[in-house]
Amino acid sequence: MRKISVIIVDDSALFRKFLNDAVERTNSAVVQASVADGMACLNELKQNKVDVVLLDVNMPGINGIDVLREIKEKYKDTQVIMISSAGNDNTALTVDALEMGALDFISKPRGSNPEANIFRISSYLKVLFNHIAINKFYSPVKKPANAEVVKPKTERQAPKSKIDLVLIASSTGGPKALYDVCGKLPSNLQLPVLIVQHMPVEFTAIFAKSLNNICKLEVAEAKEGDMPSGGKIYIAKGGKHMVLTKSASNGMTIKLIETPTVNGVRPAADVLFKSVAENFPDLNILVAVLTGMGKDGTDGLRELKKNGRCYVITQSEKTCAVYGMPKSVYEAGLSDEVLDIEDIAGGIIRRLSNQ
């Protein structure tokens, strides 16, 4: 596979060396430049085309957010992966970066085992780099702007029935996609929305708060014992699976569990979807599967589909940061409708209006 080019931007010379080794070890990328600040990064981008920037969130001078903003404005073909340190300020900045369109982030390693740390980061970067290379170098040739547009899939007809619950799954590239979808949902949406976004434990509360700032609906990190109510969005807590169980009165209750990872993640959409299928087989469910690596959500959707009360929207390949989760659902024959990210909120609203 063709290798991608990378710029490393971090004010620590030691960590730049660490990242250089991690990138080279992927065998999927080459380090084109390694610089200590944002201005040097922008100067390098003016002179050379680069596929990926590994960008420290917090640096002296021009910080990572400002550099990311300029990259997104001027170098649209360049992907950005943020480098995040521990601490609430850095976590909040990282969430901001993800909502601005950073592909993902990696955390600066903790602990005293450098070999284990470099293996962990290199392994994750290899997966990201391979996805970037496939999308960049091996995607089908784009049609001219004046070519006839062919819809990837028409809406599958489904019985009209009252929707009881909306479920959304997302991963890599998900924060920006959720920002788009949730920000367009109307204030009179009188049913609960449960979201699984793959994120570490320290990020989900800050992400929920940030999402709440732009949504007409109330957004919160899910808590043990929450009883999902209409007009509210619940974000699965990082580090725990979110499941939906029956209360004593047969209502919906959120439970947070620390069972093993599923599909390598916790929370996992499959765990939530299967819990809904098992505990609430009579509910009519609307599901949206957004950008992300892997296949999380596919097995759970098979369970939800068994009772015929589940309608699934998947994000289109051309608008996904990583076309993994939606592709898995689509290829399994579980997608009822494929929509561009800017149309998914409208698709959700349309399904609710057709009840």
C-alpha positions as CSV (number, residue, x, y, z in Angstrom):
1,M,0.0,0.0,0.0
2,R,1.2,3.5,-0.8
3,K,2.6,5.3,2.2
4,I,1.2,8.6,3.4
5,S,3.2,11.6,4.5
6,V,3.1,13.0,8.0
7,I,4.1,16.2,9.9
8,I,4.7,15.9,13.7
9,V,4.0,19.1,15.7
10,D,4.9,19.1,19.4
11,D,6.9,21.4,21.5
12,S,8.7,18.5,23.3
13,A,11.7,17.2,21.4
14,L,11.6,14.0,23.3
15,F,8.0,13.3,22.4
16,R,8.6,14.3,18.7
17,K,11.2,11.5,18.7
18,F,8.8,9.1,20.3
19,L,6.1,9.9,17.7
20,N,8.6,9.7,14.9
21,D,9.5,6.1,15.9
22,A,5.8,5.2,16.3
23,V,5.0,6.5,12.8
24,E,7.9,4.8,11.2
25,R,7.0,1.5,12.9
26,T,3.5,1.5,11.3
27,N,5.2,0.9,7.9
28,S,2.2,2.8,6.5
29,A,3.7,6.4,6.6
30,V,6.8,8.5,6.4
31,V,7.6,11.5,8.5
32,Q,8.1,14.4,6.2
33,A,8.8,17.0,8.9
34,S,9.0,17.2,12.7
35,V,8.6,20.7,14.1
36,A,8.2,22.3,17.5
37,D,5.4,24.9,17.0
38,G,2.4,25.8,15.0
39,M,4.0,28.4,12.8
40,A,6.7,26.0,11.6
41,C,3.9,23.5,10.8
42,L,2.0,26.1,8.7
43,N,5.2,27.1,6.9
44,E,5.9,23.5,6.0
45,L,2.4,23.1,4.7
46,K,2.9,26.1,2.4
47,Q,5.8,24.4,0.8
48,N,4.8,20.7,0.7
49,K,1.7,18.7,0.3
50,V,1.1,16.6,3.4
51,D,-1.5,13.9,4.1
52,V,-1.6,13.9,7.9
53,V,-0.6,16.3,10.7
54,L,-0.1,14.9,14.2
55,L,-0.8,18.1,16.1
56,D,-0.3,18.9,19.8
57,V,-3.4,20.5,21.3
58,N,-1.6,22.9,23.6
59,M,1.6,24.7,22.5
60,P,3.2,28.0,23.1
61,G,2.5,30.7,20.4
62,I,-0.1,29.5,18.0
63,N,-2.0,26.7,19.8
64,G,-3.2,23.5,18.2
65,I,-6.8,24.8,17.8
66,D,-5.7,27.8,15.7
67,V,-3.4,25.7,13.6
68,L,-6.3,23.2,13.0
69,R,-8.6,26.0,12.0
70,E,-6.1,27.2,9.4
71,I,-5.5,23.7,8.1
72,K,-9.3,23.1,7.7
73,E,-9.6,26.4,5.8
74,K,-6.6,26.1,3.5
75,Y,-5.6,22.4,3.3
76,K,-8.8,20.5,3.0
77,D,-7.1,17.2,1.9
78,T,-4.9,17.1,5.0
79,Q,-6.2,15.1,7.9
80,V,-5.4,16.1,11.5
81,I,-4.9,13.8,14.4
82,M,-4.6,15.7,17.7
83,I,-2.1,14.9,20.5
84,S,-3.7,15.3,23.9
85,S,-2.2,15.5,27.4
86,A,-4.0,14.7,30.7
87,G,-5.9,17.5,32.3
88,N,-9.3,19.1,32.0
89,D,-8.1,22.1,29.9
90,N,-6.4,19.8,27.3
91,T,-9.5,17.5,27.3
92,A,-11.8,20.4,26.5
93,L,-9.5,21.7,23.8
94,T,-9.3,18.2,22.3
95,V,-13.1,18.0,22.2
96,D,-13.2,21.4,20.5
97,A,-10.8,20.1,17.9
98,L,-12.8,17.0,17.2
99,E,-15.9,19.1,16.7
100,M,-14.0,21.3,14.3
101,G,-13.1,18.2,12.2
102,A,-10.0,16.7,13.6
103,L,-10.1,13.0,12.5
104,D,-9.2,11.7,16.0
105,F,-6.8,12.1,18.8
106,I,-4.1,10.1,20.6
107,S,-3.2,10.6,24.3
108,K,0.3,11.2,25.4
109,P,1.5,8.0,27.1
110,R,1.5,7.6,30.9
111,G,3.6,5.1,32.8
112,S,7.1,4.0,32.5
113,N,7.0,1.3,29.8
114,P,8.1,3.1,26.6
115,E,8.0,-0.1,24.5
116,A,4.4,-0.8,25.5
117,N,3.5,2.8,24.9
118,I,5.1,3.0,21.5
119,F,3.4,-0.3,20.5
120,R,0.0,1.0,21.6
121,I,0.2,4.3,19.7
122,S,1.9,2.7,16.6
123,S,-0.8,0.1,16.4
124,Y,-3.6,2.6,16.5
125,L,-1.9,5.0,14.1
126,K,-1.4,2.1,11.6
127,V,-5.2,1.5,11.5
128,L,-5.9,5.3,11.0
129,F,-3.2,5.6,8.4
130,N,-4.5,2.6,6.4
131,H,-8.0,4.1,6.4
132,I,-6.6,7.4,5.2
133,A,-4.6,5.8,2.5
134,I,-7.5,3.8,1.2
135,N,-9.8,6.8,1.1
136,K,-7.1,9.0,-0.5
137,F,-5.4,6.7,-3.0
138,Y,-7.8,3.8,-3.7
139,S,-11.3,5.3,-3.7
140,P,-13.3,5.2,-6.9
141,V,-12.6,8.0,-9.3
142,K,-14.9,10.9,-8.7
143,K,-17.3,11.9,-11.4
144,P,-17.2,15.4,-13.0
145,A,-19.3,18.1,-11.2
146,N,-21.8,18.1,-14.1
147,A,-22.2,14.3,-14.1
148,E,-25.6,12.9,-13.2
149,V,-25.9,12.2,-9.5
150,V,-27.0,8.7,-8.6
151,K,-28.4,8.1,-5.1
152,P,-26.5,5.3,-3.4
153,K,-29.7,3.7,-2.2
154,T,-33.3,4.7,-2.2
155,E,-35.4,4.8,1.0
156,R,-36.7,1.4,1.8
157,Q,-40.4,1.3,2.5
158,A,-41.3,0.5,6.0
159,P,-44.6,0.3,7.8
160,K,-45.7,3.6,9.3
161,S,-45.6,3.3,13.1
162,K,-44.9,5.5,16.0
163,I,-41.1,5.8,16.8
164,D,-40.4,5.2,20.5
165,L,-36.6,5.7,20.6
166,V,-33.7,7.0,18.6
167,L,-30.3,5.3,18.8
168,I,-27.1,6.7,17.3
169,A,-23.7,5.1,17.0
170,S,-20.4,6.8,15.9
171,S,-16.7,6.5,16.3
172,T,-13.8,8.1,14.4
173,G,-15.0,11.5,13.1
174,G,-18.1,11.1,15.1
175,P,-18.0,14.3,17.3
176,K,-18.2,16.5,14.2
177,A,-20.9,14.3,12.7
178,L,-22.9,14.4,15.9
179,Y,-22.5,18.1,16.1
180,D,-24.2,18.3,12.7
181,V,-27.0,15.8,13.4
182,C,-27.9,16.7,16.9
183,G,-27.6,20.5,16.3
184,K,-30.4,20.2,13.7
185,L,-32.9,18.2,15.8
186,P,-35.9,20.3,16.8
187,S,-36.8,21.3,20.4
188,N,-40.2,19.5,20.1
189,L,-38.6,16.1,19.6
190,Q,-40.7,14.2,22.2
191,L,-38.7,11.0,22.5
192,P,-35.3,10.1,23.9
193,V,-32.1,9.9,21.9
194,L,-29.3,7.5,23.1
195,I,-25.8,7.9,21.7
196,V,-22.8,5.7,21.8
197,Q,-19.7,7.6,20.7
198,H,-16.4,5.8,21.3
199,M,-14.5,8.0,23.7
200,P,-12.3,7.6,26.8
201,V,-13.8,8.1,30.2
202,E,-12.5,11.7,30.8
203,F,-13.9,13.0,27.5
204,T,-17.6,12.1,27.4
205,A,-18.9,14.5,30.1
206,I,-17.1,17.4,28.4
207,F,-18.3,16.3,25.0
208,A,-21.9,16.1,26.3
209,K,-21.6,19.6,27.7
210,S,-20.2,21.0,24.5
211,L,-22.9,19.3,22.5
212,N,-25.5,20.7,24.9
213,N,-24.3,24.2,24.1
214,I,-25.4,24.0,20.4
215,C,-28.5,21.7,20.7
216,K,-32.1,22.7,21.1
217,L,-32.5,19.5,23.1
218,E,-31.0,18.9,26.5
219,V,-27.8,16.8,26.2
220,A,-26.1,15.0,29.2
221,E,-23.7,12.2,29.9
222,A,-25.8,9.2,30.9
223,K,-25.9,8.3,34.6
224,E,-26.8,5.0,36.3
225,G,-30.5,4.9,36.9
226,D,-31.5,7.6,34.3
227,M,-35.0,7.0,33.0
228,P,-34.8,8.2,29.3
229,S,-37.4,10.9,28.7
230,G,-38.6,12.7,25.6
231,G,-36.6,15.7,24.4
232,K,-33.3,14.6,25.9
233,I,-30.1,13.2,24.5
234,Y,-28.0,10.8,26.5
235,I,-24.3,10.3,25.7
236,A,-22.9,6.9,26.8
237,K,-20.2,7.4,29.5
238,G,-16.7,6.5,28.5
239,G,-15.3,3.4,30.1
240,K,-18.7,1.8,30.6
241,H,-21.2,0.0,28.4
242,M,-24.7,1.7,28.4
243,V,-27.6,-0.8,28.4
244,L,-31.3,-0.2,28.6
245,T,-33.2,-2.3,31.2
246,K,-36.8,-2.4,32.4
247,S,-37.7,-0.6,35.6
248,A,-40.2,-2.0,38.1
249,S,-43.0,-0.3,36.2
250,N,-41.7,-1.7,32.9
251,G,-40.3,1.7,31.9
252,M,-36.8,2.3,30.4
253,T,-33.9,2.6,32.7
254,I,-30.2,3.2,31.8
255,K,-27.7,0.9,33.5
256,L,-23.9,1.4,33.2
257,I,-21.8,-1.8,33.3
258,E,-18.0,-2.5,33.2
259,T,-18.1,-5.8,31.4
260,P,-15.3,-6.5,28.9
261,T,-14.8,-4.5,25.8
262,V,-16.8,-5.4,22.7
263,N,-15.2,-4.8,19.3
264,G,-12.3,-3.4,21.2
265,V,-14.3,-0.6,22.8
266,R,-16.3,0.3,25.8
267,P,-18.9,1.7,25.4
268,A,-20.0,-0.3,22.4
269,A,-23.1,0.2,20.3
270,D,-23.6,-3.5,20.0
271,V,-24.1,-3.8,23.8
272,L,-26.7,-1.0,23.8
273,F,-28.5,-2.3,20.7
274,K,-28.7,-5.9,22.0
275,S,-30.0,-4.7,25.4
276,V,-32.8,-2.8,23.6
277,A,-33.7,-5.8,21.4
278,E,-33.8,-8.1,24.5
279,N,-35.6,-5.9,26.9
280,F,-37.9,-3.9,24.6
281,P,-38.8,-6.0,21.6
282,D,-42.1,-4.2,21.1
283,L,-40.6,-0.7,20.7
284,N,-40.2,0.9,17.3
285,I,-36.6,2.0,17.0
286,L,-34.9,4.5,14.7
287,V,-31.1,4.0,14.4
288,A,-28.5,6.2,12.7
289,V,-25.0,4.7,12.2
290,L,-22.4,7.4,11.6
291,T,-18.7,7.5,10.6
292,G,-16.3,5.3,12.4
293,M,-13.8,2.5,12.2
294,G,-14.7,-1.2,12.5
295,K,-18.1,-2.8,12.6
296,D,-19.5,-1.9,16.0
297,G,-23.3,-1.8,15.8
298,T,-23.8,-4.4,13.1
299,D,-24.4,-7.5,15.4
300,G,-26.7,-5.5,17.6
301,L,-28.7,-4.3,14.6
302,R,-29.3,-7.9,13.5
303,E,-30.9,-8.4,16.9
304,L,-33.0,-5.3,16.6
305,K,-34.1,-6.2,13.1
306,K,-35.5,-9.6,14.0
307,N,-38.8,-8.1,15.2
308,G,-39.2,-5.9,12.2
309,R,-39.5,-2.7,14.3
310,C,-36.2,-1.1,13.5
311,Y,-35.4,1.4,10.7
312,V,-31.7,2.1,10.0
313,I,-30.1,5.2,8.4
314,T,-26.4,5.0,7.6
315,Q,-24.1,7.8,6.7
316,S,-22.9,7.9,3.1
317,E,-19.3,6.9,2.2
318,K,-18.5,10.3,0.7
319,T,-19.3,12.2,3.9
320,C,-17.7,9.8,6.4
321,A,-14.3,10.5,7.9
322,V,-13.9,6.8,8.0
323,Y,-16.4,4.5,6.2
324,G,-16.2,1.5,8.5
325,M,-19.2,1.2,10.8
326,P,-21.8,2.4,8.2
327,K,-20.2,0.2,5.5
328,S,-20.4,-2.9,7.7
329,V,-24.1,-2.2,8.4
330,Y,-24.8,-1.5,4.7
331,E,-23.0,-4.6,3.4
332,A,-24.9,-6.8,6.0
333,G,-28.1,-5.7,4.3
334,L,-29.3,-3.9,7.5
335,S,-29.4,-0.3,6.2
336,D,-32.8,1.0,5.1
337,E,-31.5,4.4,3.9
338,V,-28.2,6.0,3.1
339,L,-27.9,9.8,3.6
340,D,-25.1,12.4,3.5
341,I,-24.3,13.7,7.0
342,E,-26.0,17.0,6.4
343,D,-29.2,15.2,5.5
344,I,-29.4,12.7,8.4
345,A,-31.2,15.0,10.9
346,G,-33.7,15.7,8.2
347,G,-34.1,12.0,7.6
348,I,-34.7,11.4,11.3
349,I,-37.3,14.2,11.4
350,R,-39.0,12.9,8.2
351,R,-39.4,9.4,9.7
352,L,-40.9,10.8,12.8
353,S,-43.3,13.0,10.7
354,N,-44.5,10.0,8.7
355,Q,-45.8,8.2,11.8
